[in-house]
Amino acid sequence: MYIDTQWLRKLLAFLFVTFTLSNFWLTAHAAVPWWHNLQLDWKPFTALPTIANPNRYQWYWDIQERSGNGTHKFFAQSVIWNSPGKFLMADSSVTPVFVEASTNLSSIGYATSAAMARWNNPYDEFFLGSSTGLWRFDEGQNQFVSVWYWDWDPTYIVSLGNAIYGRVGNCGSQSGYHVWGPGGSHTFSLACGTSDIWGDPISGNHGIASRFVRVVSTNLSIVIVDQVNGGGGLYSFDGGLTYNTPVGVRNDGLELYISDFYGYSGSNIIVKARSYGIESLFIGPLGGTLYPLSFPTNTLIGTLFYSPSTRLLIAGDATSTNLYYAVLPASDYVLPELQIQKGIIVSWPTNYSTATLQDTTNLNGGWQEVTIPRIVVGDEIRVSVPVDSSHIFFRLLLP
């Protein structure tokens, strides 16, 4: 069943009842999360500009959000090899207006990664790993300021909350693992042929390996490890280093190979996963069943961004500006259960007291409001509906 997001807050439940004089049968949607039945209304995302890519290098948008402290803001950096790309900012919104910053980006080389960290101000700042080391965006000067310069091998970074953890590849004099902190602090561990790195901005835990960390509140983070081995990987909460719980399973039964994810609410996550070379997006509880988010294309998804403050989800092709967006429902949005008894009495929870009950005898026809007075019994709203048809449909609408 397709539900346009314009009506998402309208449509709450649907019930079909068939009955005879002696008995009846019923089928109802129980109270379940919206992703069990919803098809999101994806639309092209045109707020970020087209970027010239004559050599067809793989690139993507690295989008960061400052939401924990300071003014809420989006930062978008194009990551494309051998090109400075573009850097833009926008106020956080479901319809952000990105403005390109007139910065010294061309002197940086090319971007490799981005992160947000608390540095010298009481709010998170935007940091850029690049082919010329580590840079911090100074919003007062509207310029990138060099934190650590190195133009021999590219630098890749992640956030530790109030510090930056990074790696430099190959086998040069600065290859290995770095930690930079405010006030000029810098530690370095020499290593050759470094691998991927990960860092948790809440616990400060960090290390080498292919792990993903998403912060889902000011004091809760999720870490996923071994996401491409063993069909899905394992996870831990709060930056812990004990991984013994599977991430989940796809509702279609296919293998789950996670390549990125975001925390949605509580233990629910948005997952970018692939199967047989095709990537798509899923949502569901950690350790449970993950449902598809009806992403409009079957391709490799390079750009993925979710904003917890606005519920804006952006995703797109890895090698072009083919981006799409959708605004997810609130995390507490569920399909409540309609109950029915002989008579017929239709009931639903009192926390949906503003809902309007409608009925029809033909799904191809119009819905009519049931104007029969309601009564409240305990935590239920009840309506006694006289029925003179062999079948009837009910639904609830929110104003």
Order of alpha helices (4+ residues) and beta strands (2+ residues): beta-beta-beta-beta-beta-beta-beta-beta-beta-beta-beta-beta-beta-beta-beta-beta-beta-beta-beta-beta-beta-beta-beta-beta-beta-beta-beta-beta-beta-beta-beta-beta-beta-beta-beta-beta-beta-beta
